[in-house]
Amino acid sequence: MYRLFRGQTTERTLLMQKQRRDFLKYATVGAAGALAPIGLGAQGPSSHQANGSIYDVRSFGATGDGKTIDSPAINKAIETAASAGGGTVLFPAGTYNSFSIRLKSNVALNLLLGATILAADTPADHSDGYDPAEPNTPWESYQDYGHNHWHNSLLWGENLHDVSIYGHGLIWGKGLSRGTHEEPRAEEPRVGNKAIALKNCRNVTLSDFSILKGGHFGILATGVDNLIIDNLKIDTNRDGMDIDCCKNVRVSNCSVNSPWDDGICPKSSYALGYARATENVTITNCYVSGCYELGTLLDGTFKEFASDFRVPRTGRIKFGTESNGGFKNITVSNCVFEGCNGIALESVDGALLEDVAFTNITMRDISGAPIFIRLGSRMRGPQGVPVGDCRRIILSNIVSYNSGSKYAAIISGIPDHPITDLKISDIYLHHQGGGTAEMAALQPPEDETRYPDPHMFGELPAHGFFIRHVNNLELTNVEIAYAAPDARPAFVLDTVTDADLFRIKIPSDNHKPAFRLHKVENFRVFGCSKIKDKEIAAAESEEF
């Protein structure tokens, strides 16, 4: 064998040499940003079948002219790569106007700089368009329409393994539905409403590209295990990314501007037809915002909405609202929030939310509550499921500056179902102030079955923390500050057991009382500069 390769040139050797030259050509020219179609040439797709090969979509008939529907050619390239055992489907610079692109196992999509996959507009007569939404009738009522379907998407895959989309190109969901009452309606035939949708997949990597206007979801990953999402920029008018019923997930170095909905959103819905937890997740080094006009995060101009422009400014990291399967073993670290809502942890559909840590978080101009932890009983799901639990949560090293003053940090369980084992340390919460005596007298409703949201209770009687139905709470090194005096207590505790507060700092002109307690047992506050050490075994109603 050695003498054959050394002394003879076979047809197979020539083919291998040609493939190597093509690869080097791609790597060299691609780095210069001016790649011509390569790999298949005049011989056509059938001549390029080897594992690890590069399949240029233009060689399969894609034009990249922004007008022609290129998805048939793109799907042909993907199918050819998959049938050969795998490979990379290459998108050179150009705009590829497309309907549904069907991902396959062992196939990577490489979007070169200057390449755009553009979601085409569904014709008015619906004669063409995206793949039909698959039926999931038995459980469709348990979550939004968009959560129940994946095939009606720009790029989708189901029951796949070893899939990646990477490169510095753009996915632009121009023709996608937002899943609202405006046109196009997601429920209509041949309409797509997600940029990327993945169901029951494993070993998936999404890296380096950008998403503009991603429909209802820029990324919807449901039942996806071993998922890596790295260095994405998402600038969209609904959710940035939803990580639903997934295991072993790494989200890192991403920037998401999503004023109209959530930025990075772990969920645990019933969309798979059974309850499955989202677990073993890390979210790190990410930026989420809700204050920039659509597209201005991507182009780097960061144009803020006018102060009187009506937009939800959501944009946060939120766990829920769909919460049938639960959340376990999750950390969020080194993240920045700006002009959006704050941290939200929600279990309202019977889920177990446990072992969650947030650390090294900075927040600026938060529109609602900087922290919102809610255990409720909406129970959207199968009958007979018990109320969930919310326990073992750590929040540390958090700074929030200039948040709105209607809402304090909110930690609220429901009667007979407290949040338990919560530790909060090294927190600085600054808000605009101006709360009134009338606000201080408010008694927020329980609203046990209501959709969870920081605004659900209306204005709150505390300006620092509103804590209700909680057992085993520690607050250490917590400072509350405001820009204008506030007539409300800094802390309101209602139906709380075993609360230790150490080194608490409130403004020097804080209107007394600093604390209001109702049905509180085993309460201690100590080591505070302006608050006397105090231990209370039981307080039906007390202020100090």
C-alpha positions as CSV (number, residue, x, y, z in Angstrom):
1,M,0.0,0.0,0.0
2,Y,2.8,2.4,0.9
3,R,4.6,1.7,-2.5
4,L,1.3,2.2,-4.4
5,F,0.7,5.8,-2.9
6,R,4.3,6.7,-3.3
7,G,4.9,5.5,-6.8
8,Q,1.6,5.7,-8.5
9,T,-1.1,8.4,-8.9
10,T,-4.5,6.9,-8.8
11,E,-7.9,8.5,-9.7
12,R,-8.8,8.5,-6.0
13,T,-5.5,10.3,-5.1
14,L,-6.2,13.0,-7.7
15,L,-9.7,13.5,-6.3
16,M,-8.3,13.9,-2.8
17,Q,-5.8,16.4,-4.0
18,K,-8.5,18.4,-5.7
19,Q,-10.6,18.4,-2.6
20,R,-7.7,19.7,-0.6
21,R,-7.0,22.4,-3.1
22,D,-10.6,23.5,-3.0
23,F,-10.6,23.6,0.8
24,L,-7.4,25.7,0.9
25,K,-9.0,28.0,-1.7
26,Y,-12.1,28.4,0.4
27,A,-10.1,29.1,3.6
28,T,-7.8,31.7,1.9
29,V,-10.3,33.6,-0.1
30,G,-13.0,33.4,2.6
31,A,-10.6,35.1,5.0
32,A,-10.3,37.9,2.5
33,G,-14.1,38.2,2.4
34,A,-14.5,37.6,-1.3
35,L,-15.3,33.9,-1.9
36,A,-16.5,32.7,-5.2
37,P,-18.6,29.6,-5.5
38,I,-16.4,26.5,-5.0
39,G,-16.3,22.8,-4.6
40,L,-18.8,21.5,-7.1
41,G,-18.0,23.4,-10.3
42,A,-19.3,22.2,-13.6
43,Q,-19.5,18.6,-12.6
44,G,-22.6,19.2,-10.4
45,P,-23.6,18.0,-7.0
46,S,-23.1,14.3,-7.6
47,S,-19.3,14.6,-7.8
48,H,-18.9,16.0,-4.3
49,Q,-20.0,13.3,-1.8
50,A,-17.2,12.7,0.7
51,N,-17.6,13.2,4.4
52,G,-16.5,16.6,5.6
53,S,-17.0,18.2,2.2
54,I,-18.2,21.7,1.6
55,Y,-21.4,22.2,-0.4
56,D,-21.8,25.7,-1.8
57,V,-25.5,26.5,-2.1
58,R,-24.9,28.4,-5.4
59,S,-23.7,25.2,-7.0
60,F,-27.2,23.8,-6.3
61,G,-29.0,26.7,-7.9
62,A,-29.3,29.3,-5.2
63,T,-28.9,32.8,-6.6
64,G,-28.4,35.0,-3.5
65,D,-30.1,37.8,-5.4
66,G,-32.7,38.6,-2.6
67,K,-35.6,38.0,-5.0
68,T,-35.6,34.4,-6.2
69,I,-36.8,31.8,-3.7
70,D,-33.6,30.0,-2.9
71,S,-34.9,27.5,-0.3
72,P,-35.4,24.6,-2.8
73,A,-31.7,24.9,-3.8
74,I,-30.6,25.2,-0.2
75,N,-32.6,22.2,0.9
76,K,-31.1,20.2,-2.0
77,A,-27.6,21.1,-0.8
78,I,-28.4,20.1,2.8
79,E,-29.9,16.8,1.6
80,T,-26.9,16.0,-0.5
81,A,-24.6,16.7,2.4
82,A,-26.7,14.5,4.7
83,S,-26.9,11.6,2.3
84,A,-23.1,11.7,2.0
85,G,-22.8,11.3,5.8
86,G,-22.4,14.9,6.6
87,G,-20.6,18.1,5.7
88,T,-20.8,21.9,5.6
89,V,-23.3,23.8,3.5
90,L,-21.7,27.1,2.6
91,F,-23.5,30.4,2.1
92,P,-21.2,32.9,0.3
93,A,-22.1,36.6,0.4
94,G,-25.6,37.3,-0.9
95,T,-29.2,37.4,0.2
96,Y,-31.0,34.1,0.1
97,N,-34.7,34.7,0.0
98,S,-36.2,31.6,1.5
99,F,-39.2,29.7,2.9
100,S,-38.6,26.7,5.2
101,I,-35.0,25.4,5.3
102,R,-34.9,21.8,6.7
103,L,-31.9,21.0,8.8
104,K,-30.3,17.5,8.9
105,S,-28.1,15.5,11.2
106,N,-24.3,15.9,10.7
107,V,-24.8,19.0,8.6
108,A,-23.4,22.5,9.4
109,L,-24.5,25.7,7.8
110,N,-21.7,28.3,7.4
111,L,-23.0,31.8,6.9
112,L,-20.0,33.8,5.6
113,L,-19.7,37.6,6.3
114,G,-22.1,39.3,3.9
115,A,-24.5,36.3,3.7
116,T,-28.1,36.8,4.7
117,I,-30.8,34.2,4.9
118,L,-34.0,36.3,4.4
119,A,-37.4,35.1,5.4
120,A,-39.6,35.5,2.4
121,D,-43.1,37.0,2.5
122,T,-45.9,34.5,2.2
123,P,-48.0,35.3,-0.9
124,A,-51.4,36.7,-0.2
125,D,-53.1,33.7,-1.8
126,H,-50.9,31.3,0.3
127,S,-49.9,29.5,-2.9
128,D,-46.4,29.1,-1.5
129,G,-44.8,29.6,1.9
130,Y,-43.4,27.9,4.9
131,D,-43.9,24.3,5.9
132,P,-47.3,23.6,7.5
133,A,-47.5,23.7,11.3
134,E,-47.6,20.1,12.6
135,P,-50.7,19.2,14.7
136,N,-50.4,18.8,18.5
137,T,-54.0,19.1,19.4
138,P,-54.1,17.3,22.8
139,W,-51.9,19.9,24.5
140,E,-52.1,23.0,22.3
141,S,-54.2,24.9,24.9
142,Y,-51.4,24.6,27.5
143,Q,-49.0,27.1,25.8
144,D,-49.0,29.7,23.1
145,Y,-49.5,28.7,19.4
146,G,-45.9,29.4,18.6
147,H,-44.7,26.9,21.3
148,N,-46.6,24.0,19.9
149,H,-45.1,24.0,16.3
150,W,-41.7,24.0,14.8
151,H,-42.1,23.2,11.1
152,N,-43.6,26.6,10.3
153,S,-40.2,28.2,10.6
154,L,-37.4,29.7,8.5
155,L,-34.9,27.1,9.7
156,W,-36.2,24.0,11.5
157,G,-35.1,20.5,12.6
158,E,-36.7,17.7,14.5
159,N,-35.1,14.5,16.0
160,L,-31.7,15.5,14.8
161,H,-28.1,15.2,16.1
162,D,-24.9,17.0,15.5
163,V,-26.2,20.1,13.9
164,S,-24.6,23.6,13.7
165,I,-25.2,27.0,12.3
166,Y,-22.2,29.3,12.5
167,G,-20.4,32.2,10.8
168,H,-20.7,36.0,10.8
169,G,-23.7,36.2,8.5
170,L,-27.3,37.3,9.2
171,I,-30.7,35.6,9.6
172,W,-33.4,38.2,8.8
173,G,-36.9,37.2,9.6
174,K,-38.5,39.9,7.5
175,G,-41.5,37.8,6.4
176,L,-42.2,36.0,9.7
177,S,-45.2,36.6,11.9
178,R,-44.7,38.0,15.4
179,G,-47.5,35.7,16.6
180,T,-49.8,38.6,17.4
181,H,-53.0,40.0,16.0
182,E,-51.2,41.9,13.3
183,E,-50.6,40.6,9.8
184,P,-49.3,38.1,8.8
185,R,-51.1,35.9,11.3
186,A,-49.1,32.9,12.5
187,E,-52.2,30.6,12.4
188,E,-52.8,31.1,8.7
189,P,-51.6,28.5,6.2
190,R,-48.0,28.7,4.9
191,V,-47.0,31.5,7.4
192,G,-43.8,31.1,9.4
193,N,-43.3,32.6,12.9
194,K,-39.8,31.5,14.1
195,A,-36.4,32.1,12.7
196,I,-34.8,28.9,14.1
197,A,-36.9,26.1,15.7
198,L,-35.5,22.8,17.0
199,K,-37.3,19.9,18.6
200,N,-35.9,16.8,20.2
201,C,-32.4,17.3,19.0
202,R,-29.0,16.8,20.6
203,N,-25.5,18.1,20.1
204,V,-26.4,21.5,18.6
205,T,-24.2,24.5,18.2
206,L,-25.3,28.0,17.2
207,S,-22.5,30.5,17.1
208,D,-21.3,33.9,15.8
209,F,-24.3,34.9,13.5
210,S,-26.9,37.6,14.0
211,I,-30.7,37.5,13.9
212,L,-32.8,40.5,12.9
213,K,-36.5,40.5,13.5
214,G,-36.8,36.8,14.4
215,G,-40.6,36.4,14.4
216,H,-42.3,35.1,17.6
217,F,-38.9,33.5,18.5
218,G,-35.5,34.2,17.2
219,I,-34.6,30.8,18.6
220,L,-37.0,28.2,19.9
221,A,-35.2,25.1,21.3
222,T,-37.5,22.5,22.8
223,G,-36.2,19.2,24.1
224,V,-32.7,20.0,22.8
225,D,-29.8,18.5,24.8
226,N,-26.1,19.4,24.7
227,L,-27.0,22.8,23.3
228,I,-24.3,25.6,22.8
229,I,-25.4,29.1,21.9
230,D,-22.4,31.4,21.7
231,N,-21.6,34.9,20.5
232,L,-24.9,35.7,18.9
233,K,-26.4,39.1,18.4
234,I,-30.2,39.1,18.3
235,D,-32.2,42.3,17.6
236,T,-35.9,41.4,17.5
237,N,-39.5,42.4,18.1
238,R,-40.6,39.4,20.2
239,D,-38.5,36.8,22.2
240,G,-34.8,36.5,21.5
241,M,-34.3,32.9,22.5
242,D,-36.5,30.4,24.4
243,I,-34.7,27.4,25.9
244,D,-37.6,25.0,26.6
245,C,-37.3,21.5,28.2
246,C,-33.6,21.4,27.4
247,K,-30.7,19.7,29.2
248,N,-27.1,20.7,29.4
249,V,-27.2,24.1,27.8
250,R,-24.5,26.8,27.5
251,V,-25.4,30.3,26.5
252,S,-22.5,32.7,26.4
253,N,-21.3,36.0,25.0
254,C,-24.7,36.9,23.5
255,S,-26.3,40.3,23.0
256,V,-30.1,40.5,22.8
257,N,-32.3,43.6,22.2
258,S,-36.0,42.6,22.6
259,P,-38.1,45.5,23.7
260,W,-41.4,43.8,22.9
261,D,-40.7,40.5,24.8
262,D,-38.1,38.5,26.7
263,G,-34.5,38.3,25.8
264,I,-33.1,35.0,27.1
265,C,-36.0,32.9,28.4
266,P,-35.6,29.4,29.9
267,K,-39.0,27.6,29.9
268,S,-40.4,24.2,30.7
269,S,-43.6,23.9,28.8
270,Y,-45.9,21.0,28.0
271,A,-45.2,21.4,24.3
272,L,-43.6,17.9,24.0
273,G,-46.7,16.3,25.3
274,Y,-45.2,15.6,28.7
275,A,-43.6,17.6,31.4
276,R,-39.8,17.8,31.1
277,A,-37.4,20.0,33.1
278,T,-34.9,22.5,31.8
279,E,-31.8,21.6,33.7
280,N,-28.0,21.9,33.9
281,V,-27.9,25.4,32.2
282,T,-25.3,28.2,32.4
283,I,-26.0,31.6,31.0
284,T,-22.9,33.9,31.2
285,N,-21.4,37.1,29.8
286,C,-24.6,38.2,28.1
287,Y,-26.2,41.6,27.5
288,V,-30.0,42.0,27.4
289,S,-31.8,45.3,26.6
290,G,-35.3,46.6,25.9
291,C,-34.6,50.2,25.1
292,Y,-33.2,50.3,21.6
293,E,-35.0,50.7,18.3
294,L,-35.2,47.6,16.2
295,G,-31.9,47.0,14.4
296,T,-29.8,49.5,16.1
297,L,-28.0,47.0,18.3
298,L,-26.9,45.1,15.2
299,D,-25.7,48.2,13.4
300,G,-24.0,49.5,16.5
301,T,-25.9,52.9,16.6
302,F,-27.8,51.9,19.8
303,K,-30.6,54.4,19.1
304,E,-32.8,54.7,22.2
305,F,-36.6,55.0,22.0
306,A,-38.0,58.4,22.9
307,S,-39.1,58.6,26.5
308,D,-42.8,58.9,25.5
309,F,-42.7,56.0,23.0
310,R,-45.0,53.2,24.0
311,V,-43.1,50.0,24.1
312,P,-43.0,47.3,26.8
313,R,-39.2,47.5,27.2
314,T,-39.2,43.9,28.3
315,G,-35.9,42.4,27.2
316,R,-34.9,40.5,30.4
317,I,-33.7,37.1,31.5
318,K,-36.8,35.2,32.6
319,F,-37.5,31.7,33.8
320,G,-41.2,31.0,32.7
321,T,-43.9,31.7,32.3
322,E,-44.4,28.2,30.9
323,S,-43.4,26.1,33.9
324,N,-44.8,22.5,33.7
325,G,-41.5,20.6,33.9
326,G,-39.4,22.7,36.2
327,F,-36.0,24.3,36.4
328,K,-33.0,22.6,38.0
329,N,-29.3,23.3,38.4
330,I,-29.0,26.7,36.6
331,T,-26.5,29.5,37.0
332,V,-26.6,33.0,35.5
333,S,-23.5,35.1,35.8
334,N,-21.7,38.2,34.6
335,C,-24.7,39.6,32.7
336,V,-25.8,43.1,32.0
337,F,-29.5,44.4,31.8
338,E,-30.3,47.8,30.4
339,G,-33.6,49.6,29.9
340,C,-35.7,46.4,30.4
341,N,-37.4,44.4,33.1
342,G,-35.3,42.7,35.7
343,I,-34.5,39.1,36.8
344,A,-37.6,36.9,36.8
345,L,-38.0,33.4,38.3
346,E,-41.5,31.9,37.9
347,S,-43.1,28.6,38.7
348,V,-46.9,28.8,38.2
349,D,-47.8,25.5,36.4
350,G,-46.8,22.9,39.0
351,A,-43.1,23.0,38.3
352,L,-40.2,22.5,40.7
353,L,-37.7,25.5,40.6
354,E,-34.6,24.7,42.6
355,D,-30.9,25.2,42.8
356,V,-30.7,28.4,40.8
357,A,-27.9,31.0,41.3
358,F,-27.6,34.6,39.9
359,T,-24.3,36.3,40.5
360,N,-22.4,39.3,39.2
361,I,-25.3,41.1,37.5
362,T,-25.6,44.8,36.7
363,M,-28.9,46.4,35.8
364,R,-29.6,50.0,34.7
365,D,-32.9,51.7,34.1
366,I,-35.1,48.7,35.0
367,S,-38.7,49.5,34.0
368,G,-40.3,47.2,36.6
369,A,-39.1,45.1,39.6
370,P,-35.4,44.5,39.5
371,I,-36.0,41.1,41.1
372,F,-39.2,39.1,40.7
373,I,-39.6,35.6,42.2
374,R,-43.0,34.1,42.0
375,L,-44.5,30.8,43.0
376,G,-48.2,30.7,41.8
377,S,-51.0,28.3,40.9
378,R,-52.0,29.3,37.3
379,M,-51.8,25.5,36.6
380,R,-52.0,25.7,32.8
381,G,-51.6,22.0,32.0
382,P,-53.1,18.6,32.7
383,Q,-55.6,18.3,35.5
384,G,-54.5,17.0,38.9
385,V,-51.0,18.4,39.0
386,P,-50.1,19.8,42.4
387,V,-48.7,23.3,43.0
388,G,-45.0,23.4,42.5
389,D,-42.1,24.4,44.7
390,C,-39.6,27.2,44.6
391,R,-36.5,26.6,46.7
392,R,-32.7,26.9,47.1
393,I,-32.1,30.1,45.2
394,I,-29.0,32.4,45.6
395,L,-28.8,35.9,44.4
396,S,-25.4,37.7,44.9
397,N,-23.3,40.6,43.7
398,I,-26.1,42.4,42.0
399,V,-26.3,46.1,41.2
400,S,-29.5,47.8,40.0
401,Y,-29.5,51.6,39.3
402,N,-32.4,53.9,38.5
403,S,-35.3,51.4,38.4
404,G,-38.9,52.5,38.4
405,S,-40.3,53.1,41.8
406,K,-43.8,51.6,41.6
407,Y,-42.4,48.1,42.1
408,A,-39.9,46.9,44.7
409,A,-38.0,43.7,44.5
410,I,-40.8,41.1,44.7
411,I,-40.6,37.6,46.3
412,S,-44.0,36.1,46.6
413,G,-45.4,32.6,47.1
414,I,-49.0,31.9,47.8
415,P,-50.9,30.8,50.9
416,D,-49.7,27.3,52.1
417,H,-47.1,27.2,49.4
418,P,-44.1,29.4,50.4
419,I,-40.9,30.0,48.6
420,T,-38.1,28.4,50.7
421,D,-34.4,28.5,51.3
422,L,-33.5,31.9,49.7
423,K,-30.2,33.7,50.2
424,I,-29.6,37.2,48.9
425,S,-26.3,38.9,49.5
426,D,-24.2,41.9,48.3
427,I,-27.1,43.7,46.6
428,Y,-27.4,47.4,45.8
429,L,-30.9,48.5,44.6
430,H,-31.3,52.1,43.6
431,H,-34.7,53.4,42.4
432,Q,-36.2,56.8,41.5
433,G,-38.2,57.2,44.7
434,G,-41.3,59.3,45.2
435,G,-43.6,56.7,46.8
436,T,-46.5,58.2,48.7
437,A,-48.2,57.4,52.0
438,E,-51.2,56.2,50.0
439,M,-49.0,53.6,48.3
440,A,-47.6,52.6,51.7
441,A,-51.1,51.6,52.9
442,L,-51.8,49.3,49.9
443,Q,-52.6,45.6,50.4
444,P,-51.6,43.8,47.2
445,P,-54.0,41.0,46.2
446,E,-52.8,37.4,46.2
447,D,-53.8,36.7,42.6
448,E,-52.8,33.1,42.9
449,T,-54.0,32.0,39.5
450,R,-53.0,35.0,37.5
451,Y,-50.3,35.2,34.8
452,P,-47.1,36.0,36.6
453,D,-45.6,39.4,36.0
454,P,-44.0,42.1,38.2
455,H,-47.0,44.4,37.4
456,M,-49.6,41.8,38.6
457,F,-49.9,43.3,42.1
458,G,-50.0,47.0,41.0
459,E,-48.1,49.6,43.0
460,L,-46.5,48.1,46.1
461,P,-46.3,49.3,49.7
462,A,-42.5,48.8,50.0
463,H,-39.8,50.6,48.1
464,G,-37.0,48.0,48.7
465,F,-38.4,44.5,49.1
466,F,-41.9,43.1,49.2
467,I,-41.7,39.6,50.6
468,R,-44.7,37.4,51.1
469,H,-45.1,33.7,51.8
470,V,-41.4,32.8,52.3
471,N,-39.6,30.5,54.7
472,N,-35.9,30.5,55.5
473,L,-34.7,33.8,54.1
474,E,-31.3,35.5,54.5
475,L,-30.5,39.0,53.3
476,T,-26.9,40.1,53.9
477,N,-25.1,43.3,52.8
478,V,-28.1,44.8,51.1
479,E,-28.4,48.5,50.4
480,I,-31.5,50.3,49.3
481,A,-31.1,53.8,47.8
482,Y,-33.4,56.3,46.0
483,A,-33.1,59.5,44.0
484,A,-36.1,61.1,45.8
485,P,-37.5,60.5,49.3
486,D,-40.1,57.7,49.5
487,A,-42.8,57.4,52.1
488,R,-43.0,53.6,52.0
489,P,-41.2,51.2,54.3
490,A,-38.0,49.8,52.8
491,F,-39.1,46.2,53.7
492,V,-42.6,44.7,53.9
493,L,-42.7,41.1,55.1
494,D,-46.0,39.2,55.1
495,T,-46.4,35.6,56.3
496,V,-42.7,34.9,56.6
497,T,-40.9,32.4,58.8
498,D,-37.2,32.3,59.7
499,A,-35.9,35.6,58.3
500,D,-32.3,36.8,59.0
501,L,-31.3,40.3,57.9
502,F,-27.7,41.4,58.4
503,R,-25.9,44.6,57.5
504,I,-28.9,46.3,55.9
505,K,-28.5,49.9,54.7
506,I,-31.3,52.3,53.9
507,P,-31.3,56.0,53.1
508,S,-30.6,58.3,56.0
509,D,-33.9,60.2,55.3
510,N,-35.9,57.0,55.0
511,H,-39.4,57.7,56.4
512,K,-40.1,55.5,59.4
513,P,-41.0,52.7,59.6
514,A,-38.2,50.9,57.8
515,F,-39.8,47.6,58.4
516,R,-43.4,46.4,58.3
517,L,-44.1,42.9,59.5
518,H,-47.3,40.9,59.3
519,K,-47.6,37.3,60.5
520,V,-43.9,36.9,60.8
521,E,-42.1,34.4,62.9
522,N,-38.4,34.0,64.0
523,F,-37.3,37.4,62.6
524,R,-33.8,38.9,63.2
525,V,-32.2,42.1,62.0
526,F,-28.7,42.9,63.2
527,G,-25.4,44.6,62.4
528,C,-27.1,47.6,60.7
529,S,-25.9,51.2,61.1
530,K,-29.2,52.9,61.4
531,I,-31.4,50.1,62.6
532,K,-31.2,48.7,66.1
533,D,-30.6,45.0,66.5
534,K,-33.9,43.2,66.9
535,E,-35.2,39.7,67.4
536,I,-38.9,38.9,67.1
537,A,-40.3,35.4,67.9
538,A,-43.7,36.2,66.5
539,A,-45.3,39.4,65.1
540,E,-49.0,39.5,64.1
541,S,-48.5,43.1,63.0
542,E,-45.5,45.3,63.8
543,E,-43.6,48.3,62.4
544,F,-40.3,49.8,63.4
